[in-house]
Amino acid sequence: MSPDLPALLDLARSVTERAEQQLRDLTPNLITAKGDRDMVTNVDLAIEREARNALLNGAPGIGFVGEEEGGDADADTYWIIDPVDGTANFIRGLPLCGISLALVHHGVPVLGVIHLPLIGRRYWAAQGMGAHRDGHRISAAGTNTLPEAMIAVGDYGTGPDGPERNRVALAIHAHLAEQAQRVRMLGSAAVDLALVADGTLDATITLGNHEWDMAAGVVLAREAGAVVMDTDGSPHTPASLSTIATAPGLRDAVLDILQTTTTGTPWAATAGSPAS
């Protein structure tokens, strides 16, 4: 049975509004390492726990997965949340961070809400319902050439596969530096994908695919008309190695760079996901 997307979207937006208020009001005063140069704060945990309770109470029978405390990703339909995407930015007072909440049905993200409270933007999208920002319909940019394009690249990697992945990232940067109008590294997958959806960015390239980082933004970008793919040009799925979203007119140019820099690399067979 298909989920009632309009009703669930209302619930997701309400829960994310509450999470937004928590992100504004709470101070990250308990910071704990959870991996190689990766952190979790008391704010991440507070948002995730309250969202879990609200979503499970509001939609019984739908599972829940949080970045920080896990959950049931084997359910046919489940919520997935990154309570603070861009935690490192948040801790340092950089405003490029936010809450990313998605609904996944039979392995496909079908609903996404991203709030970026510190820059005052709220995004939402659902399959077949379009993408919106602050109540207005949005669409991906009409950019067609790299010299016109501003492109974001995801953070450099950490962990065991970090060095190899970073060699690929540096090669991508070198190609983009010669061709794109500007290259940016903003530090949050949710921010990158939301900004592609509303046309602020023309493309984003992340060598990784953690579902809690990507699911909501993938829905937004797709519903806004962006192309969302893996490094080989195949449609993006939860099993993809990477997450690339581009304005339709840039697909081939971005794909050429990716195939030049990733084909035959050991990373392509072992890629993981970056921390946020």
C-alpha positions, 0 to 999 in steps of 0.5 A: 500500500502506497503511503499517503504523501500529503498527510505524511508531508504535513507531519514531516513539516511539523516535526521539522519545524519543531527540530528547527526551533531546537537547533536555534535554541540549544547550545552544542555544549556536549561534543563527542567524537564518533569516528575519525574527525566526526562528531555528535552533539547534545543537539543532534541527539535531542533533535533525533530523539524528539523527532523519533517520538513524534513521527512514531506517534504520528504515523504508527506502523512506519519505521524510523532510522536516525543517523545517531541512534539507528533504527529499522531500515528493513521496514518497507516504509521508514523515516530517516533523519539527519538531525544536524547535517553539517555538525562541524559547521554548526559547532563552529557557528557557521550557518550552513547546516540544517535538519534533513528528514525523508520518507523511504518507501520500498527503498526509494526516497519519496518525501523530503524536508530540509530546513536551514534555520540559520539562513532562513530557508525551508524546503519540502518535496514529495514524489509527484508534488514538486519541490518548494522553498518557503511556500514557492515552487522551485526548479533547477537552474537552466545553466548549460555550460561549465564556465557559467556554473557554480558547483559544490563539492562534498567534504574530503573523506575521513576514515580508512578509504579517505586517502584514496577518495581524496585523491579522486576529489583532488582530481575532480577539483583540478578539472573543475578549477579549469572549467567551472565559473566557481567551485565551492565546498559548503560542508553539508550535503543537505545544503548542497542538494537544496541549493541545486533544487532552487537553482542557487547552485548548478551542480553538486558532487559528493563522493559518498552516499549515506542515506540520512545525508542524501535522501531528503535532498535527492527528493528535492533535487529530482522534483525540481528537475535536476538530474541525480546520478552516480559517477557512471551516469546511472540514476542515483539509488541508495546503493550508489557510490556517489551522489551527483545532482546537476542542472539538466544542461550540465549532466554530460559535462559533469559526467565527463569529468567524473568518468575521467577522474574515477574510472579505474581507481581503487576507490570506485570499488570501495567508496564509502561516505563522508562525515558531515 
